[in-house]
Amino acid sequence: MSARNPGHPEPATVSNPAVLELYRKSRADEFGITAGEFAAILDEVARKALALSVSVNSSSSVTSSSSSVTSPSSSLSSREKREFFSRLHVEDLALARACAAGNERAWQVFMIRFREKLYDAGRQITRDDASGRELADSVYAELYGTQTREGQRRSKLFSYGGRGPLGGWLRTVLAQEYINHYRKQRRLVSLDQECEEGAQFPAATAAAITAVDERLEVAVDEALRSLAAEGRFILASYFLDERTLAEIARALSVHESTISRKVEKLTKNVRKQILKSLIGMGMSRREAEEALTADARDLSLDIRASLSQDSAPVTFSNRGAKAGEGGT
């Protein structure tokens, strides 16, 4: 038996009741995934998440010696593992891994659930039915894994970690494929040639559909979870539940103008922390600013879970907070 690496979370085990419950919830057995294999998948996802989290916090601490950011622990406690696993979309995760392994039943389920959704997303991205279907079909090849590495088929679905809905992750993959294709075409065909051929330049579309960098998701999650309970409640109530300032003020027994100031301060501080984390993870200031223009619906991240609320999430916007507003 190999020695345990203190830099990794303690492996999930089949004997753990919480892991067994997640295994049942995931329906992984329908696709031939054993409880032991499922536990190994959870362990892999946890290691990757821990590595990203350590990168965010360590980089932030190096960026500013006066920062009050607490250094991350070298491993996850049992409680932290349970909380992390409970936030995973385990049914989507099991389906993705089964598809990546080539399970025929899993692919049947995948096609029923996502085929038309991918075609719809492709049409929205390309603004053309034929091009949208072509884009979706090209992504299917990557998802199925037509290329091999060391004799093993490599499917892009192996990179899905279950931290957000599989549908949102697929939309991001689709958007990235479109951007890559657009950039490749721009390199191959000169501007003069395109003008001569009367080509229509989809620059605005490409700029609007920016694939979400995984570092942004980690930075957003870290920033929201670092807030005090009251701050998380206020942001969730205002942005997710779309409560008015007056309603939030009554719930906290304070004046409406107080909530207005708090919303403004909280959003500024969260944005500042996200920018700092992104720069610490290697982005330039400009890249970090551009990353923050992403639509929250494209994040492969459960924002409500990060804020520990219970109602359904909606788009995170730059909505302003003004005392005296009557509603949404």
C-alpha positions as CSV (number, residue, x, y, z in Angstrom):
1,M,0.0,0.0,0.0
2,S,1.4,3.4,-1.0
3,A,2.0,6.1,1.6
4,R,-0.7,8.8,1.7
5,N,0.3,12.1,0.2
6,P,-0.5,14.8,2.8
7,G,-1.1,17.3,0.0
8,H,-4.1,15.3,-1.2
9,P,-7.5,14.9,0.5
10,E,-8.1,11.5,2.2
11,P,-9.4,9.1,-0.5
12,A,-13.2,8.4,-0.6
13,T,-13.9,4.8,0.4
14,V,-16.7,2.5,-0.4
15,S,-17.3,1.8,3.3
16,N,-18.2,5.5,3.8
17,P,-22.0,5.7,4.2
18,A,-22.0,9.2,2.6
19,V,-20.1,7.9,-0.5
20,L,-22.5,4.9,-0.7
21,E,-25.5,7.3,-0.6
22,L,-24.0,9.4,-3.4
23,Y,-23.3,6.3,-5.4
24,R,-27.0,5.3,-5.1
25,K,-28.1,8.9,-6.0
26,S,-25.8,9.0,-9.0
27,R,-27.3,5.8,-10.6
28,A,-23.8,4.9,-11.7
29,D,-24.6,1.2,-11.3
30,E,-26.9,1.5,-14.4
31,F,-23.9,2.2,-16.5
32,G,-21.6,-0.5,-15.0
33,I,-19.7,1.7,-12.7
34,T,-18.9,-0.1,-9.4
35,A,-19.0,1.6,-6.0
36,G,-15.2,1.4,-5.8
37,E,-14.8,3.0,-9.2
38,F,-17.3,5.8,-8.3
39,A,-15.3,6.4,-5.0
40,A,-12.1,6.7,-7.1
41,I,-13.9,9.3,-9.4
42,L,-14.9,11.3,-6.3
43,D,-11.3,11.1,-5.1
44,E,-9.9,12.4,-8.4
45,V,-12.4,15.3,-8.6
46,A,-11.6,16.3,-5.0
47,R,-7.8,16.3,-5.7
48,K,-8.3,18.5,-8.7
49,A,-10.5,20.9,-6.8
50,L,-8.1,21.1,-3.9
51,A,-5.2,21.8,-6.2
52,L,-7.1,24.7,-7.8
53,S,-8.2,26.1,-4.4
54,V,-4.6,26.0,-3.1
55,S,-3.4,27.8,-6.2
56,V,-6.0,30.5,-5.7
57,N,-5.2,31.2,-2.1
58,S,-1.5,30.8,-2.3
59,S,-1.3,33.1,-5.3
60,S,-3.4,35.7,-3.5
61,S,-1.2,35.5,-0.4
62,V,1.9,36.1,-2.5
63,T,0.4,39.0,-4.4
64,S,-0.1,41.0,-1.2
65,S,1.8,40.4,2.0
66,S,-0.7,42.6,3.9
67,S,-3.6,40.4,2.8
68,S,-5.6,38.7,5.5
69,V,-6.2,35.7,3.4
70,T,-5.8,32.5,5.4
71,S,-3.4,29.9,4.0
72,P,-5.2,26.8,2.8
73,S,-4.9,23.6,4.7
74,S,-2.8,20.9,3.0
75,S,-5.8,18.5,3.0
76,L,-9.5,18.4,3.3
77,S,-11.1,17.3,6.6
78,S,-13.8,14.7,6.6
79,R,-16.5,17.4,7.1
80,E,-15.1,19.4,4.2
81,K,-15.1,16.3,2.0
82,R,-18.7,15.6,2.8
83,E,-19.7,19.2,2.0
84,F,-17.7,19.1,-1.2
85,F,-19.2,15.8,-2.4
86,S,-22.7,16.9,-1.5
87,R,-22.4,19.8,-3.8
88,L,-21.4,17.7,-6.8
89,H,-23.9,16.9,-9.6
90,V,-23.2,13.2,-9.1
91,E,-25.8,11.9,-11.6
92,D,-24.3,14.1,-14.3
93,L,-20.8,13.1,-13.2
94,A,-21.6,9.4,-13.4
95,L,-23.2,9.8,-16.9
96,A,-20.2,11.7,-18.2
97,R,-17.7,9.2,-17.0
98,A,-19.7,6.3,-18.3
99,C,-20.0,8.0,-21.7
100,A,-16.2,8.7,-21.7
101,A,-15.6,5.0,-21.0
102,G,-17.8,4.1,-24.0
103,N,-20.8,2.7,-22.2
104,E,-23.6,2.3,-24.9
105,R,-26.5,2.7,-22.4
106,A,-24.9,5.9,-21.1
107,W,-24.6,7.3,-24.6
108,Q,-28.3,6.6,-25.3
109,V,-29.2,8.5,-22.1
110,F,-26.8,11.3,-23.1
111,M,-28.3,11.7,-26.6
112,I,-31.9,11.8,-25.3
113,R,-31.0,14.4,-22.7
114,F,-28.6,16.7,-24.6
115,R,-28.7,16.1,-28.4
116,E,-31.4,18.7,-29.1
117,K,-30.1,21.1,-26.4
118,L,-26.7,21.1,-28.1
119,Y,-28.2,21.8,-31.5
120,D,-30.3,24.6,-30.0
121,A,-27.1,26.1,-28.4
122,G,-25.2,25.7,-31.6
123,R,-27.9,27.7,-33.5
124,Q,-27.8,30.4,-30.8
125,I,-24.0,30.7,-31.1
126,T,-23.7,30.6,-34.9
127,R,-27.0,32.2,-35.6
128,D,-27.5,29.7,-38.4
129,D,-29.3,26.3,-38.3
130,A,-26.9,24.4,-40.6
131,S,-23.7,25.9,-39.0
132,G,-25.1,25.3,-35.5
133,R,-25.7,21.6,-36.2
134,E,-22.2,21.3,-37.8
135,L,-20.8,22.9,-34.7
136,A,-22.7,20.5,-32.4
137,D,-21.6,17.5,-34.4
138,S,-18.0,18.5,-34.3
139,V,-18.2,18.6,-30.5
140,Y,-19.8,15.2,-30.4
141,A,-16.6,13.8,-31.9
142,E,-14.5,15.3,-29.1
143,L,-17.0,14.1,-26.5
144,Y,-17.0,10.5,-27.9
145,G,-13.3,10.5,-28.1
146,T,-12.2,9.7,-31.7
147,Q,-8.6,10.4,-30.9
148,T,-6.5,7.9,-28.9
149,R,-3.5,8.4,-26.5
150,E,-1.3,5.4,-25.7
151,G,-3.9,3.1,-27.1
152,Q,-6.7,4.6,-24.9
153,R,-9.6,6.6,-26.3
154,R,-9.6,10.1,-24.9
155,S,-13.0,11.7,-24.4
156,K,-13.4,15.4,-23.4
157,L,-16.0,14.2,-21.0
158,F,-13.2,13.0,-18.7
159,S,-12.5,16.7,-17.8
160,Y,-16.1,17.3,-16.5
161,G,-15.8,17.4,-12.7
162,G,-19.5,17.6,-11.6
163,R,-19.2,21.0,-9.9
164,G,-21.9,22.4,-12.1
165,P,-24.7,21.0,-14.3
166,L,-23.5,19.0,-17.3
167,G,-25.7,21.0,-19.6
168,G,-23.9,24.2,-18.7
169,W,-20.5,22.6,-19.1
170,L,-21.4,21.3,-22.6
171,R,-22.6,24.8,-23.6
172,T,-19.1,26.1,-22.6
173,V,-17.4,23.4,-24.6
174,L,-19.5,24.3,-27.6
175,A,-18.7,28.0,-27.2
176,Q,-15.0,27.3,-27.0
177,E,-15.1,25.1,-30.1
178,Y,-16.8,27.9,-32.0
179,I,-14.2,30.5,-30.8
180,N,-11.3,28.1,-31.7
181,H,-12.8,27.5,-35.2
182,Y,-13.3,31.2,-35.7
183,R,-9.7,32.1,-34.7
184,K,-8.3,29.3,-36.9
185,Q,-10.3,30.6,-39.9
186,R,-9.0,34.2,-39.2
187,R,-5.5,32.9,-39.4
188,L,-6.0,30.9,-42.6
189,V,-7.9,33.6,-44.6
190,S,-6.5,37.1,-45.0
191,L,-8.7,40.1,-44.3
192,D,-8.4,41.3,-47.9
193,Q,-9.5,37.9,-49.3
194,E,-12.5,37.9,-47.0
195,C,-13.5,41.3,-48.1
196,E,-13.2,40.4,-51.7
197,E,-15.4,37.4,-51.1
198,G,-18.0,39.5,-49.3
199,A,-17.7,37.5,-46.1
200,Q,-19.7,38.6,-43.1
201,F,-17.5,38.9,-40.0
202,P,-19.0,37.4,-36.9
203,A,-16.6,39.3,-34.6
204,A,-19.4,40.6,-32.3
205,T,-20.8,37.1,-31.9
206,A,-17.4,35.6,-31.1
207,A,-16.7,38.4,-28.5
208,A,-20.0,37.9,-26.9
209,I,-19.7,34.1,-26.5
210,T,-16.5,33.7,-24.4
211,A,-15.8,30.3,-23.0
212,V,-15.6,30.4,-19.2
213,D,-12.1,29.8,-17.8
214,E,-12.1,27.3,-15.0
215,R,-10.0,29.8,-13.0
216,L,-12.9,32.2,-13.0
217,E,-15.2,29.6,-11.5
218,V,-12.8,28.8,-8.7
219,A,-12.2,32.5,-8.0
220,V,-16.0,33.2,-7.9
221,D,-16.6,30.2,-5.6
222,E,-13.8,31.2,-3.2
223,A,-14.9,34.9,-3.1
224,L,-18.5,34.1,-2.4
225,R,-17.8,31.4,0.3
226,S,-15.4,33.8,2.0
227,L,-18.2,36.2,2.8
228,A,-19.8,36.4,6.2
229,A,-23.2,34.8,6.6
230,E,-25.0,38.1,6.5
231,G,-23.2,39.1,3.3
232,R,-24.1,35.8,1.6
233,F,-27.7,36.2,2.7
234,I,-27.9,39.8,1.3
235,L,-26.4,38.9,-2.1
236,A,-28.5,35.8,-2.5
237,S,-31.7,37.6,-1.5
238,Y,-31.0,40.5,-3.9
239,F,-29.5,38.8,-6.9
240,L,-30.9,35.3,-6.8
241,D,-34.2,35.7,-5.1
242,E,-34.7,39.2,-6.6
243,R,-36.1,40.6,-3.3
244,T,-36.3,44.3,-3.0
245,L,-34.1,46.3,-0.7
246,A,-37.1,47.0,1.5
247,E,-37.8,43.3,1.9
248,I,-34.2,42.5,2.8
249,A,-34.1,45.4,5.2
250,R,-37.3,44.2,7.0
251,A,-35.8,40.7,7.3
252,L,-32.6,42.1,8.9
253,S,-34.4,44.8,10.9
254,V,-32.4,47.7,9.4
255,H,-33.1,50.7,7.3
256,E,-33.4,50.2,3.5
257,S,-30.5,52.6,2.8
258,T,-28.3,50.4,5.0
259,I,-29.0,47.4,2.7
260,S,-28.4,49.6,-0.4
261,R,-24.9,50.5,0.9
262,K,-24.2,46.9,1.9
263,V,-25.1,45.6,-1.5
264,E,-22.8,48.1,-3.2
265,K,-19.9,47.4,-0.9
266,L,-20.3,43.6,-1.1
267,T,-20.4,43.6,-4.9
268,K,-17.3,45.8,-5.1
269,N,-15.4,43.7,-2.6
270,V,-16.4,40.4,-4.3
271,R,-15.3,41.8,-7.7
272,K,-12.0,43.0,-6.2
273,Q,-11.3,39.6,-4.6
274,I,-12.1,37.8,-7.9
275,L,-9.8,40.0,-9.9
276,K,-7.0,39.6,-7.4
277,S,-7.4,35.8,-7.5
278,L,-7.4,35.7,-11.3
279,I,-4.3,37.8,-11.5
280,G,-2.7,35.6,-8.9
281,M,-3.5,32.6,-11.1
282,G,-1.6,34.0,-14.0
283,M,-4.1,36.3,-15.8
284,S,-3.2,39.8,-16.9
285,R,-5.3,42.6,-15.5
286,R,-7.0,42.9,-18.9
287,E,-7.7,39.2,-19.2
288,A,-9.2,39.2,-15.7
289,E,-11.4,42.1,-16.5
290,E,-12.6,40.3,-19.7
291,A,-13.2,37.1,-17.7
292,L,-15.6,39.0,-15.4
293,T,-17.8,39.8,-18.4
294,A,-18.9,36.2,-18.6
295,D,-22.6,35.4,-18.2
296,A,-23.2,33.6,-14.9
297,R,-25.4,31.1,-16.7
298,D,-22.3,29.9,-18.5
299,L,-20.5,29.1,-15.3
300,S,-20.1,25.5,-14.5
301,L,-20.8,26.4,-10.9
302,D,-23.8,26.4,-8.6
303,I,-23.7,30.0,-7.4
304,R,-26.5,29.4,-4.9
305,A,-24.6,26.6,-3.3
306,S,-21.6,29.0,-3.0
307,L,-23.9,31.4,-1.2
308,S,-25.6,28.5,0.8
309,Q,-29.2,29.4,-0.2
310,D,-32.0,27.1,-1.2
311,S,-34.0,28.7,-4.1
312,A,-33.3,28.4,-7.8
313,P,-30.3,30.4,-9.2
314,V,-30.6,33.1,-11.9
315,T,-28.2,35.3,-13.8
316,F,-25.7,37.3,-11.8
317,S,-25.9,40.8,-13.2
318,N,-24.5,44.2,-12.6
319,R,-27.8,45.3,-11.3
320,G,-27.5,48.5,-9.3
321,A,-28.8,48.9,-5.8
322,K,-30.8,52.0,-5.1
323,A,-32.7,52.7,-2.0
324,G,-36.4,53.2,-2.5
325,E,-36.8,50.7,-5.4
326,G,-40.1,49.1,-5.6
327,G,-39.3,45.7,-7.1
328,T,-37.6,43.9,-9.9
